Each structure stands twice: as structure tokens, then as C-alpha cells.
Amino acid sequence: MLSEAELGALRQQVLRSLPDTVTVERLDPLTYQWVTVGQWPCRLIPRRTTQRNSSGEPEAVTLWHVLMPHDADIQAGDRLVVGSALYTVTGPDRGRSEAPALIVQCSPLS
């Protein structure tokens, strides 16, 4: 088991490795408007692709993981904005007490 100091150090190291920024939006059930919940550092990680281009780079990525701070406020159904790209959250990886980061599974929105 990790000590609080060790876990804190791991979490700080993860934060330093996140090059992008994600804006998390949630649909307000009363107004049916997307409301910004917050912004956090992140890293996009392609998980499943349907094809690759001639250089071998992934194209048509159908599933992404987004690495975020362990305590980011995120729920299934939220919308993620990273740069000009939009994603819908299919599920956050919650429930791990010693997680140095939160891994969020999402799909691109057209």
C-alpha cells in the first residue's frame, strides 16, 4: 500500500505529464443546455482504431481514453472539449482508492 506522501508524489508527476486541457460540459436537465463543469489538464490516448494511414498513424479512432487528475468531476454522458474536438464520456474509471490519475473512456462526436 502506498503512503499518502507517495500517492501525492505520483499524482503530482502525472499532472506534470498532461500536455492538453479538457473542458468538461454536463447537460443541465432543467434547461437542456450544456454547462461547463470545469477545466483540467489531460492527455488523449487512442485505444481502438478502425484504420491506419499510409504512414501507419491511426485514423478513424473510435475509442479514446483521456487521462485526467484523479479528482476531476466527470460522469458518464458528459461532453469533453479538447481543442476543437468533442468527445462523449462513456465511463470514468472510478473507485480505485490509490489511483494516481482518472482514466476516462470516451468516443468522438462528429
Biopython code that builds the backbone (N, CA, C, O; Angstrom):
import numpy as np
from Bio.PDB.StructureBuilder import StructureBuilder

atoms = [
    (1, "MET", "N", (0.834, -1.176, 0.000)),
    (1, "MET", "CA", (0.000, 0.000, 0.000)),
    (1, "MET", "C", (0.890, 1.255, 0.000)),
    (1, "MET", "O", (1.916, 1.301, 0.678)),
    (2, "LEU", "N", (0.488, 2.238, -0.750)),
    (2, "LEU", "CA", (1.241, 3.489, -0.840)),
    (2, "LEU", "C", (0.920, 4.391, 0.341)),
    (2, "LEU", "O", (-0.210, 4.417, 0.830)),
    (3, "SER", "N", (1.915, 5.120, 0.788)),
    (3, "SER", "CA", (1.668, 6.131, 1.818)),
    (3, "SER", "C", (1.002, 7.336, 1.152)),
    (3, "SER", "O", (1.030, 7.460, -0.072)),
    (4, "GLU", "N", (0.415, 8.209, 1.937)),
    (4, "GLU", "CA", (-0.191, 9.438, 1.390)),
    (4, "GLU", "C", (0.852, 10.282, 0.656)),
    (4, "GLU", "O", (0.560, 10.878, -0.381)),
    (5, "ALA", "N", (2.067, 10.328, 1.200)),
    (5, "ALA", "CA", (3.136, 11.106, 0.561)),
    (5, "ALA", "C", (3.514, 10.511, -0.793)),
    (5, "ALA", "O", (3.697, 11.242, -1.766)),
    (6, "GLU", "N", (3.632, 9.177, -0.854)),
    (6, "GLU", "CA", (3.969, 8.516, -2.121)),
    (6, "GLU", "C", (2.868, 8.725, -3.160)),
    (6, "GLU", "O", (3.151, 9.029, -4.319)),
    (7, "LEU", "N", (1.618, 8.563, -2.743)),
    (7, "LEU", "CA", (0.493, 8.759, -3.651)),
    (7, "LEU", "C", (0.430, 10.205, -4.128)),
    (7, "LEU", "O", (0.174, 10.459, -5.305)),
    (8, "GLY", "N", (0.660, 11.143, -3.234)),
    (8, "GLY", "CA", (0.680, 12.558, -3.614)),
    (8, "GLY", "C", (1.776, 12.857, -4.618)),
    (8, "GLY", "O", (1.567, 13.621, -5.560)),
    (9, "ALA", "N", (2.943, 12.258, -4.423)),
    (9, "ALA", "CA", (4.056, 12.460, -5.361)),
    (9, "ALA", "C", (3.726, 11.884, -6.730)),
    (9, "ALA", "O", (4.029, 12.502, -7.751)),
    (10, "LEU", "N", (3.105, 10.697, -6.763)),
    (10, "LEU", "CA", (2.692, 10.102, -8.041)),
    (10, "LEU", "C", (1.684, 10.996, -8.746)),
    (10, "LEU", "O", (1.783, 11.212, -9.954)),
    (11, "ARG", "N", (0.728, 11.512, -8.009)),
    (11, "ARG", "CA", (-0.303, 12.371, -8.614)),
    (11, "ARG", "C", (0.304, 13.650, -9.173)),
    (11, "ARG", "O", (-0.116, 14.121, -10.230)),
    (12, "GLN", "N", (1.283, 14.217, -8.480)),
    (12, "GLN", "CA", (1.958, 15.416, -8.987)),
    (12, "GLN", "C", (2.734, 15.109, -10.269)),
    (12, "GLN", "O", (2.757, 15.915, -11.199)),
    (13, "GLN", "N", (3.361, 13.949, -10.305)),
    (13, "GLN", "CA", (4.108, 13.548, -11.501)),
    (13, "GLN", "C", (3.159, 13.382, -12.695)),
    (13, "GLN", "O", (3.480, 13.797, -13.809)),
    (14, "VAL", "N", (2.008, 12.783, -12.461)),
    (14, "VAL", "CA", (1.011, 12.629, -13.529)),
    (14, "VAL", "C", (0.577, 13.997, -14.040)),
    (14, "VAL", "O", (0.501, 14.206, -15.251)),
    (15, "LEU", "N", (0.296, 14.925, -13.142)),
    (15, "LEU", "CA", (-0.136, 16.266, -13.549)),
    (15, "LEU", "C", (0.905, 16.932, -14.453)),
    (15, "LEU", "O", (0.548, 17.611, -15.415)),
    (16, "ARG", "N", (2.177, 16.740, -14.146)),
    (16, "ARG", "CA", (3.241, 17.349, -14.959)),
    (16, "ARG", "C", (3.329, 16.727, -16.346)),
    (16, "ARG", "O", (3.926, 17.316, -17.246)),
    (17, "SER", "N", (2.743, 15.543, -16.534)),
    (17, "SER", "CA", (2.846, 14.853, -17.827)),
    (17, "SER", "C", (1.625, 15.069, -18.726)),
    (17, "SER", "O", (1.547, 14.481, -19.804)),
    (18, "LEU", "N", (0.685, 15.891, -18.304)),
    (18, "LEU", "CA", (-0.549, 16.094, -19.072)),
    (18, "LEU", "C", (-0.423, 17.355, -19.924)),
    (18, "LEU", "O", (-0.470, 18.459, -19.384)),
    (19, "PRO", "N", (-0.263, 17.219, -21.249)),
    (19, "PRO", "CA", (0.052, 18.357, -22.115)),
    (19, "PRO", "C", (-1.145, 19.173, -22.599)),
    (19, "PRO", "O", (-0.969, 20.301, -23.057)),
    (20, "ASP", "N", (-2.346, 18.631, -22.508)),
    (20, "ASP", "CA", (-3.517, 19.301, -23.068)),
    (20, "ASP", "C", (-4.446, 19.783, -21.964)),
    (20, "ASP", "O", (-4.217, 19.525, -20.782)),
    (21, "THR", "N", (-5.491, 20.484, -22.366)),
    (21, "THR", "CA", (-6.515, 20.950, -21.428)),
    (21, "THR", "C", (-7.864, 20.472, -21.923)),
    (21, "THR", "O", (-8.170, 20.578, -23.111)),
    (22, "VAL", "N", (-8.670, 19.946, -21.018)),
    (22, "VAL", "CA", (-10.016, 19.491, -21.355)),
    (22, "VAL", "C", (-11.028, 20.360, -20.613)),
    (22, "VAL", "O", (-10.861, 20.663, -19.431)),
    (23, "THR", "N", (-12.070, 20.749, -21.324)),
    (23, "THR", "CA", (-13.222, 21.403, -20.705)),
    (23, "THR", "C", (-14.322, 20.365, -20.618)),
    (23, "THR", "O", (-14.683, 19.745, -21.618)),
    (24, "VAL", "N", (-14.856, 20.176, -19.418)),
    (24, "VAL", "CA", (-15.908, 19.189, -19.197)),
    (24, "VAL", "C", (-17.243, 19.931, -19.145)),
    (24, "VAL", "O", (-17.415, 20.888, -18.390)),
    (25, "GLU", "N", (-18.181, 19.463, -19.968)),
    (25, "GLU", "CA", (-19.521, 20.053, -20.013)),
    (25, "GLU", "C", (-20.544, 18.985, -19.640)),
    (25, "GLU", "O", (-20.391, 17.812, -19.982)),
    (26, "ARG", "N", (-21.582, 19.409, -18.936)),
    (26, "ARG", "CA", (-22.641, 18.497, -18.498)),
    (26, "ARG", "C", (-23.995, 19.087, -18.896)),
    (26, "ARG", "O", (-24.216, 20.292, -18.779)),
    (27, "LEU", "N", (-24.884, 18.233, -19.361)),
    (27, "LEU", "CA", (-26.212, 18.681, -19.770)),
    (27, "LEU", "C", (-27.051, 18.978, -18.534)),
    (27, "LEU", "O", (-27.233, 18.114, -17.676)),
    (28, "ASP", "N", (-27.559, 20.202, -18.450)),
    (28, "ASP", "CA", (-28.443, 20.591, -17.345)),
    (28, "ASP", "C", (-29.833, 20.029, -17.636)),
    (28, "ASP", "O", (-30.429, 20.381, -18.654)),
    (29, "PRO", "N", (-30.367, 19.162, -16.766)),
    (29, "PRO", "CA", (-31.656, 18.523, -17.045)),
    (29, "PRO", "C", (-32.843, 19.490, -17.014)),
    (29, "PRO", "O", (-33.905, 19.170, -17.548)),
    (30, "LEU", "N", (-32.684, 20.650, -16.408)),
    (30, "LEU", "CA", (-33.775, 21.620, -16.355)),
    (30, "LEU", "C", (-33.832, 22.506, -17.589)),
    (30, "LEU", "O", (-34.915, 22.836, -18.074)),
    (31, "THR", "N", (-32.668, 22.892, -18.096)),
    (31, "THR", "CA", (-32.629, 23.819, -19.227)),
    (31, "THR", "C", (-32.248, 23.154, -20.542)),
    (31, "THR", "O", (-32.394, 23.755, -21.606)),
    (32, "TYR", "N", (-31.755, 21.904, -20.477)),
    (32, "TYR", "CA", (-31.260, 21.188, -21.653)),
    (32, "TYR", "C", (-30.152, 21.959, -22.356)),
    (32, "TYR", "O", (-30.031, 21.917, -23.581)),
    (33, "GLN", "N", (-29.345, 22.662, -21.568)),
    (33, "GLN", "CA", (-28.180, 23.391, -22.062)),
    (33, "GLN", "C", (-26.928, 22.731, -21.513)),
    (33, "GLN", "O", (-26.926, 22.213, -20.397)),
    (34, "TRP", "N", (-25.854, 22.753, -22.311)),
    (34, "TRP", "CA", (-24.574, 22.247, -21.829)),
    (34, "TRP", "C", (-23.942, 23.303, -20.940)),
    (34, "TRP", "O", (-23.818, 24.462, -21.335)),
    (35, "VAL", "N", (-23.538, 22.901, -19.733)),
    (35, "VAL", "CA", (-22.951, 23.797, -18.746)),
    (35, "VAL", "C", (-21.519, 23.332, -18.466)),
    (35, "VAL", "O", (-21.273, 22.139, -18.289)),
    (36, "THR", "N", (-20.586, 24.274, -18.428)),
    (36, "THR", "CA", (-19.200, 23.926, -18.127)),
    (36, "THR", "C", (-19.064, 23.560, -16.659)),
    (36, "THR", "O", (-19.448, 24.326, -15.775)),
    (37, "VAL", "N", (-18.514, 22.381, -16.413)),
    (37, "VAL", "CA", (-18.292, 21.885, -15.056)),
    (37, "VAL", "C", (-16.905, 22.288, -14.569)),
    (37, "VAL", "O", (-16.724, 22.594, -13.390)),
    (38, "GLY", "N", (-15.933, 22.288, -15.464)),
    (38, "GLY", "CA", (-14.575, 22.660, -15.099)),
    (38, "GLY", "C", (-13.593, 22.386, -16.210)),
    (38, "GLY", "O", (-13.944, 21.840, -17.256)),
    (39, "GLN", "N", (-12.348, 22.776, -15.964)),
    (39, "GLN", "CA", (-11.247, 22.527, -16.901)),
    (39, "GLN", "C", (-10.120, 21.862, -16.131)),
    (39, "GLN", "O", (-9.825, 22.225, -14.992)),
    (40, "TRP", "N", (-9.491, 20.874, -16.777)),
    (40, "TRP", "CA", (-8.391, 20.155, -16.163)),
    (40, "TRP", "C", (-7.333, 19.849, -17.216)),
    (40, "TRP", "O", (-7.634, 19.815, -18.409)),
    (41, "PRO", "N", (-6.103, 19.629, -16.782)),
    (41, "PRO", "CA", (-5.097, 19.125, -17.716)),
    (41, "PRO", "C", (-5.457, 17.705, -18.110)),
    (41, "PRO", "O", (-6.122, 16.993, -17.357)),
    (42, "CYS", "N", (-5.015, 17.293, -19.295)),
    (42, "CYS", "CA", (-5.361, 15.947, -19.763)),
    (42, "CYS", "C", (-4.352, 15.445, -20.785)),
    (42, "CYS", "O", (-3.482, 16.185, -21.243)),
    (43, "ARG", "N", (-4.489, 14.177, -21.128)),
    (43, "ARG", "CA", (-3.740, 13.556, -22.216)),
    (43, "ARG", "C", (-4.699, 12.626, -22.945)),
    (43, "ARG", "O", (-5.311, 11.758, -22.323)),
    (44, "LEU", "N", (-4.837, 12.800, -24.266)),
    (44, "LEU", "CA", (-5.663, 11.919, -25.089)),
    (44, "LEU", "C", (-4.865, 10.699, -25.502)),
    (44, "LEU", "O", (-3.719, 10.815, -25.935)),
    (45, "ILE", "N", (-5.473, 9.525, -25.366)),
    (45, "ILE", "CA", (-4.801, 8.274, -25.713)),
    (45, "ILE", "C", (-5.731, 7.467, -26.620)),
    (45, "ILE", "O", (-6.780, 7.018, -26.159)),
    (46, "PRO", "N", (-5.383, 7.270, -27.892)),
    (46, "PRO", "CA", (-6.234, 6.447, -28.759)),
    (46, "PRO", "C", (-6.210, 5.000, -28.289)),
    (46, "PRO", "O", (-5.142, 4.459, -28.001)),
    (47, "ARG", "N", (-7.375, 4.369, -28.208)),
    (47, "ARG", "CA", (-7.467, 2.998, -27.715)),
    (47, "ARG", "C", (-7.871, 2.001, -28.790)),
    (47, "ARG", "O", (-7.413, 0.859, -28.774)),
    (48, "ARG", "N", (-8.706, 2.407, -29.704)),
    (48, "ARG", "CA", (-9.128, 1.483, -30.763)),
    (48, "ARG", "C", (-9.265, 2.272, -32.049)),
    (48, "ARG", "O", (-9.895, 3.330, -32.078)),
    (49, "THR", "N", (-8.673, 1.753, -33.112)),
    (49, "THR", "CA", (-8.768, 2.414, -34.407)),
    (49, "THR", "C", (-9.376, 1.453, -35.411)),
    (49, "THR", "O", (-9.309, 0.233, -35.259)),
    (50, "THR", "N", (-9.965, 2.028, -36.430)),
    (50, "THR", "CA", (-10.547, 1.195, -37.476)),
    (50, "THR", "C", (-9.648, 1.113, -38.705)),
    (50, "THR", "O", (-9.810, 0.219, -39.535)),
    (51, "GLN", "N", (-8.697, 2.048, -38.823)),
    (51, "GLN", "CA", (-7.771, 2.017, -39.953)),
    (51, "GLN", "C", (-6.565, 2.882, -39.650)),
    (51, "GLN", "O", (-6.583, 3.693, -38.724)),
    (52, "ARG", "N", (-5.518, 2.701, -40.439)),
    (52, "ARG", "CA", (-4.294, 3.496, -40.322)),
    (52, "ARG", "C", (-3.978, 4.096, -41.690)),
    (52, "ARG", "O", (-4.306, 3.518, -42.726)),
    (53, "ASN", "N", (-3.338, 5.262, -41.676)),
    (53, "ASN", "CA", (-2.967, 5.885, -42.953)),
    (53, "ASN", "C", (-1.680, 5.265, -43.481)),
    (53, "ASN", "O", (-1.143, 4.339, -42.873)),
    (54, "SER", "N", (-1.185, 5.766, -44.603)),
    (54, "SER", "CA", (-0.001, 5.185, -45.250)),
    (54, "SER", "C", (1.252, 5.309, -44.389)),
    (54, "SER", "O", (2.211, 4.563, -44.588)),
    (55, "SER", "N", (1.259, 6.234, -43.441)),
    (55, "SER", "CA", (2.401, 6.397, -42.534)),
    (55, "SER", "C", (2.287, 5.523, -41.295)),
    (55, "SER", "O", (3.190, 5.500, -40.458)),
    (56, "GLY", "N", (1.173, 4.803, -41.182)),
    (56, "GLY", "CA", (0.973, 3.952, -40.017)),
    (56, "GLY", "C", (0.331, 4.656, -38.840)),
    (56, "GLY", "O", (0.139, 4.051, -37.785)),
    (57, "GLU", "N", (-0.008, 5.935, -39.006)),
    (57, "GLU", "CA", (-0.661, 6.683, -37.932)),
    (57, "GLU", "C", (-2.138, 6.292, -37.855)),
    (57, "GLU", "O", (-2.757, 6.020, -38.884)),
    (58, "PRO", "N", (-2.709, 6.262, -36.645)),
    (58, "PRO", "CA", (-4.119, 5.878, -36.534)),
    (58, "PRO", "C", (-5.048, 6.908, -37.168)),
    (58, "PRO", "O", (-4.852, 8.117, -37.041)),
    (59, "GLU", "N", (-6.054, 6.398, -37.847)),
    (59, "GLU", "CA", (-7.138, 7.219, -38.395)),
    (59, "GLU", "C", (-8.438, 6.597, -37.927)),
    (59, "GLU", "O", (-8.469, 5.423, -37.556)),
    (60, "ALA", "N", (-9.482, 7.351, -37.939)),
    (60, "ALA", "CA", (-10.809, 6.853, -37.581)),
    (60, "ALA", "C", (-10.782, 6.173, -36.214)),
    (60, "ALA", "O", (-11.237, 5.039, -36.064)),
    (61, "VAL", "N", (-10.242, 6.881, -35.218)),
    (61, "VAL", "CA", (-10.212, 6.348, -33.861)),
    (61, "VAL", "C", (-11.641, 6.316, -33.330)),
    (61, "VAL", "O", (-12.339, 7.329, -33.359)),
    (62, "THR", "N", (-12.070, 5.171, -32.853)),
    (62, "THR", "CA", (-13.451, 5.012, -32.390)),
    (62, "THR", "C", (-13.581, 4.983, -30.877)),
    (62, "THR", "O", (-14.685, 5.090, -30.343)),
    (63, "LEU", "N", (-12.454, 4.837, -30.182)),
    (63, "LEU", "CA", (-12.485, 4.814, -28.725)),
    (63, "LEU", "C", (-11.232, 5.502, -28.211)),
    (63, "LEU", "O", (-10.129, 5.234, -28.686)),
    (64, "TRP", "N", (-11.403, 6.383, -27.246)),
    (64, "TRP", "CA", (-10.292, 7.127, -26.661)),
    (64, "TRP", "C", (-10.309, 6.953, -25.153)),
    (64, "TRP", "O", (-11.359, 6.739, -24.546)),
    (65, "HIS", "N", (-9.133, 7.047, -24.565)),
    (65, "HIS", "CA", (-9.006, 7.223, -23.129)),
    (65, "HIS", "C", (-8.450, 8.620, -22.919)),
    (65, "HIS", "O", (-7.584, 9.077, -23.665)),
    (66, "VAL", "N", (-8.957, 9.292, -21.897)),
    (66, "VAL", "CA", (-8.448, 10.602, -21.538)),
    (66, "VAL", "C", (-7.929, 10.486, -20.112)),
    (66, "VAL", "O", (-8.680, 10.157, -19.193)),
    (67, "LEU", "N", (-6.656, 10.755, -19.936)),
    (67, "LEU", "CA", (-6.022, 10.724, -18.629)),
    (67, "LEU", "C", (-6.207, 12.097, -18.007)),
    (67, "LEU", "O", (-5.885, 13.115, -18.619)),
    (68, "MET", "N", (-6.732, 12.120, -16.778)),
    (68, "MET", "CA", (-7.048, 13.374, -16.096)),
    (68, "MET", "C", (-6.635, 13.276, -14.627)),
    (68, "MET", "O", (-6.321, 12.186, -14.149)),
    (69, "PRO", "N", (-6.630, 14.402, -13.903)),
    (69, "PRO", "CA", (-6.352, 14.339, -12.467)),
    (69, "PRO", "C", (-7.334, 13.406, -11.756)),
    (69, "PRO", "O", (-8.497, 13.297, -12.146)),
    (70, "HIS", "N", (-6.858, 12.747, -10.728)),
    (70, "HIS", "CA", (-7.642, 11.725, -10.031)),
    (70, "HIS", "C", (-8.965, 12.240, -9.469)),
    (70, "HIS", "O", (-9.909, 11.467, -9.305)),
    (71, "ASP", "N", (-9.042, 13.536, -9.172)),
    (71, "ASP", "CA", (-10.236, 14.079, -8.520)),
    (71, "ASP", "C", (-11.105, 14.938, -9.447)),
    (71, "ASP", "O", (-11.948, 15.700, -8.973)),
    (72, "ALA", "N", (-10.905, 14.820, -10.758)),
    (72, "ALA", "CA", (-11.708, 15.599, -11.715)),
    (72, "ALA", "C", (-13.178, 15.187, -11.626)),
    (72, "ALA", "O", (-13.497, 14.009, -11.471)),
    (73, "ASP", "N", (-14.058, 16.172, -11.726)),
    (73, "ASP", "CA", (-15.504, 15.941, -11.661)),
    (73, "ASP", "C", (-15.992, 15.545, -13.049)),
    (73, "ASP", "O", (-16.148, 16.395, -13.926)),
    (74, "ILE", "N", (-16.230, 14.256, -13.244)),
    (74, "ILE", "CA", (-16.656, 13.769, -14.556)),
    (74, "ILE", "C", (-17.611, 12.595, -14.395)),
    (74, "ILE", "O", (-17.457, 11.775, -13.490)),
    (75, "GLN", "N", (-18.601, 12.524, -15.286)),
    (75, "GLN", "CA", (-19.623, 11.471, -15.234)),
    (75, "GLN", "C", (-19.886, 10.945, -16.641)),
    (75, "GLN", "O", (-19.626, 11.627, -17.633)),
    (76, "ALA", "N", (-20.403, 9.727, -16.709)),
    (76, "ALA", "CA", (-20.855, 9.193, -17.994)),
    (76, "ALA", "C", (-21.895, 10.148, -18.565)),
    (76, "ALA", "O", (-22.765, 10.635, -17.844)),
    (77, "GLY", "N", (-21.801, 10.411, -19.861)),
    (77, "GLY", "CA", (-22.720, 11.325, -20.526)),
    (77, "GLY", "C", (-22.192, 12.741, -20.646)),
    (77, "GLY", "O", (-22.736, 13.536, -21.413)),
    (78, "ASP", "N", (-21.137, 13.077, -19.899)),
    (78, "ASP", "CA", (-20.537, 14.401, -20.034)),
    (78, "ASP", "C", (-19.924, 14.550, -21.416)),
    (78, "ASP", "O", (-19.670, 13.567, -22.113)),
    (79, "ARG", "N", (-19.697, 15.781, -21.790)),
    (79, "ARG", "CA", (-19.059, 16.089, -23.064)),
    (79, "ARG", "C", (-17.690, 16.698, -22.771)),
    (79, "ARG", "O", (-17.559, 17.558, -21.901)),
    (80, "LEU", "N", (-16.679, 16.247, -23.501)),
    (80, "LEU", "CA", (-15.325, 16.756, -23.342)),
    (80, "LEU", "C", (-14.951, 17.585, -24.557)),
    (80, "LEU", "O", (-15.222, 17.193, -25.692)),
    (81, "VAL", "N", (-14.335, 18.720, -24.321)),
    (81, "VAL", "CA", (-13.837, 19.576, -25.395)),
    (81, "VAL", "C", (-12.329, 19.687, -25.215)),
    (81, "VAL", "O", (-11.846, 20.215, -24.213)),
    (82, "VAL", "N", (-11.590, 19.178, -26.206)),
    (82, "VAL", "CA", (-10.131, 19.266, -26.200)),
    (82, "VAL", "C", (-9.749, 19.928, -27.519)),
    (82, "VAL", "O", (-9.874, 19.323, -28.584)),
    (83, "GLY", "N", (-9.286, 21.165, -27.442)),
    (83, "GLY", "CA", (-9.027, 21.920, -28.665)),
    (83, "GLY", "C", (-10.346, 22.121, -29.400)),
    (83, "GLY", "O", (-11.297, 22.664, -28.837)),
    (84, "SER", "N", (-10.406, 21.686, -30.650)),
    (84, "SER", "CA", (-11.644, 21.805, -31.423)),
    (84, "SER", "C", (-12.402, 20.476, -31.489)),
    (84, "SER", "O", (-13.432, 20.377, -32.156)),
    (85, "ALA", "N", (-11.892, 19.464, -30.799)),
    (85, "ALA", "CA", (-12.514, 18.139, -30.837)),
    (85, "ALA", "C", (-13.498, 17.947, -29.684)),
    (85, "ALA", "O", (-13.281, 18.426, -28.572)),
    (86, "LEU", "N", (-14.592, 17.227, -29.983)),
    (86, "LEU", "CA", (-15.615, 16.912, -28.981)),
    (86, "LEU", "C", (-15.691, 15.410, -28.773)),
    (86, "LEU", "O", (-15.589, 14.633, -29.723)),
    (87, "TYR", "N", (-15.872, 15.008, -27.519)),
    (87, "TYR", "CA", (-15.990, 13.601, -27.160)),
    (87, "TYR", "C", (-17.140, 13.445, -26.177)),
    (87, "TYR", "O", (-17.466, 14.378, -25.443)),
    (88, "THR", "N", (-17.753, 12.271, -26.162)),
    (88, "THR", "CA", (-18.759, 11.965, -25.162)),
    (88, "THR", "C", (-18.205, 10.889, -24.232)),
    (88, "THR", "O", (-17.604, 9.913, -24.681)),
    (89, "VAL", "N", (-18.413, 11.079, -22.943)),
    (89, "VAL", "CA", (-17.883, 10.162, -21.941)),
    (89, "VAL", "C", (-18.790, 8.945, -21.842)),
    (89, "VAL", "O", (-19.993, 9.063, -21.605)),
    (90, "THR", "N", (-18.191, 7.771, -22.029)),
    (90, "THR", "CA", (-18.948, 6.528, -21.848)),
    (90, "THR", "C", (-18.733, 5.958, -20.460)),
    (90, "THR", "O", (-19.550, 5.172, -19.981)),
    (91, "GLY", "N", (-17.649, 6.339, -19.809)),
    (91, "GLY", "CA", (-17.443, 5.884, -18.443)),
    (91, "GLY", "C", (-16.124, 6.317, -17.856)),
    (91, "GLY", "O", (-15.082, 6.160, -18.492)),
    (92, "PRO", "N", (-16.148, 6.871, -16.630)),
    (92, "PRO", "CA", (-14.900, 7.158, -15.923)),
    (92, "PRO", "C", (-14.482, 5.947, -15.100)),
    (92, "PRO", "O", (-15.326, 5.180, -14.637)),
    (93, "ASP", "N", (-13.193, 5.782, -14.925)),
    (93, "ASP", "CA", (-12.633, 4.684, -14.156)),
    (93, "ASP", "C", (-12.549, 5.116, -12.691)),
    (93, "ASP", "O", (-11.487, 5.522, -12.220)),
    (94, "ARG", "N", (-13.650, 5.028, -11.989)),
    (94, "ARG", "CA", (-13.726, 5.469, -10.589)),
    (94, "ARG", "C", (-13.592, 4.293, -9.634)),
    (94, "ARG", "O", (-13.675, 3.136, -10.044)),
    (95, "GLY", "N", (-13.386, 4.594, -8.379)),
    (95, "GLY", "CA", (-13.443, 3.579, -7.350)),
    (95, "GLY", "C", (-12.113, 3.000, -6.921)),
    (95, "GLY", "O", (-12.077, 2.115, -6.066)),
    (96, "ARG", "N", (-11.023, 3.474, -7.488)),
    (96, "ARG", "CA", (-9.709, 2.986, -7.068)),
    (96, "ARG", "C", (-9.130, 3.976, -6.061)),
    (96, "ARG", "O", (-8.826, 5.115, -6.417)),
    (97, "SER", "N", (-8.977, 3.560, -4.827)),
    (97, "SER", "CA", (-8.540, 4.476, -3.777)),
    (97, "SER", "C", (-7.116, 4.980, -3.968)),
    (97, "SER", "O", (-6.790, 6.074, -3.508)),
    (98, "GLU", "N", (-6.271, 4.219, -4.629)),
    (98, "GLU", "CA", (-4.885, 4.632, -4.808)),
    (98, "GLU", "C", (-4.582, 5.063, -6.243)),
    (98, "GLU", "O", (-3.438, 4.969, -6.687)),
    (99, "ALA", "N", (-5.573, 5.522, -6.954)),
    (99, "ALA", "CA", (-5.363, 5.917, -8.350)),
    (99, "ALA", "C", (-4.543, 7.201, -8.428)),
    (99, "ALA", "O", (-4.892, 8.199, -7.797)),
    (100, "PRO", "N", (-3.455, 7.184, -9.198)),
    (100, "PRO", "CA", (-2.698, 8.421, -9.395)),
    (100, "PRO", "C", (-3.361, 9.342, -10.420)),
    (100, "PRO", "O", (-3.054, 10.532, -10.489)),
    (101, "ALA", "N", (-4.283, 8.772, -11.222)),
    (101, "ALA", "CA", (-4.989, 9.552, -12.243)),
    (101, "ALA", "C", (-6.338, 8.899, -12.514)),
    (101, "ALA", "O", (-6.577, 7.748, -12.151)),
    (102, "LEU", "N", (-7.195, 9.651, -13.148)),
    (102, "LEU", "CA", (-8.503, 9.158, -13.574)),
    (102, "LEU", "C", (-8.408, 8.847, -15.065)),
    (102, "LEU", "O", (-7.915, 9.664, -15.843)),
    (103, "ILE", "N", (-8.877, 7.676, -15.458)),
    (103, "ILE", "CA", (-8.903, 7.303, -16.866)),
    (103, "ILE", "C", (-10.357, 7.335, -17.316)),
    (103, "ILE", "O", (-11.206, 6.640, -16.758)),
    (104, "VAL", "N", (-10.632, 8.140, -18.318)),
    (104, "VAL", "CA", (-11.983, 8.335, -18.817)),
    (104, "VAL", "C", (-12.084, 7.743, -20.209)),
    (104, "VAL", "O", (-11.304, 8.094, -21.094)),
    (105, "GLN", "N", (-13.039, 6.850, -20.408)),
    (105, "GLN", "CA", (-13.280, 6.270, -21.734)),
    (105, "GLN", "C", (-14.287, 7.160, -22.458)),
    (105, "GLN", "O", (-15.295, 7.566, -21.880)),
    (106, "CYS", "N", (-14.010, 7.458, -23.722)),
    (106, "CYS", "CA", (-14.929, 8.305, -24.473)),
    (106, "CYS", "C", (-14.873, 7.986, -25.958)),
    (106, "CYS", "O", (-13.973, 7.299, -26.441)),
    (107, "SER", "N", (-15.864, 8.507, -26.661)),
    (107, "SER", "CA", (-15.972, 8.342, -28.110)),
    (107, "SER", "C", (-16.050, 9.717, -28.747)),
    (107, "SER", "O", (-16.613, 10.639, -28.157)),
    (108, "PRO", "N", (-15.495, 9.871, -29.943)),
    (108, "PRO", "CA", (-15.563, 11.163, -30.616)),
    (108, "PRO", "C", (-16.980, 11.481, -31.077)),
    (108, "PRO", "O", (-17.739, 10.592, -31.461)),
    (109, "LEU", "N", (-17.318, 12.760, -31.032)),
    (109, "LEU", "CA", (-18.593, 13.238, -31.580)),
    (109, "LEU", "C", (-18.292, 13.817, -32.962)),
    (109, "LEU", "O", (-17.289, 14.506, -33.147)),
    (110, "SER", "N", (-19.142, 13.541, -33.905)),
    (110, "SER", "CA", (-18.917, 14.026, -35.274)),
    (110, "SER", "C", (-19.075, 15.509, -35.380)),
    (110, "SER", "O", (-18.918, 16.070, -36.464)),
]
sb = StructureBuilder()
sb.init_structure("model")
sb.init_model(0)
sb.init_chain("A")
sb.init_seg("    ")
for serial, (resi, resn, name, xyz) in enumerate(atoms, 1):
    if name == "N":
        sb.init_residue(resn, " ", resi, " ")
    sb.init_atom(name, np.array(xyz, "f"), 0.0, 1.0, " ", f" {name:<3s}", serial, name[0])
structure = sb.get_structure()
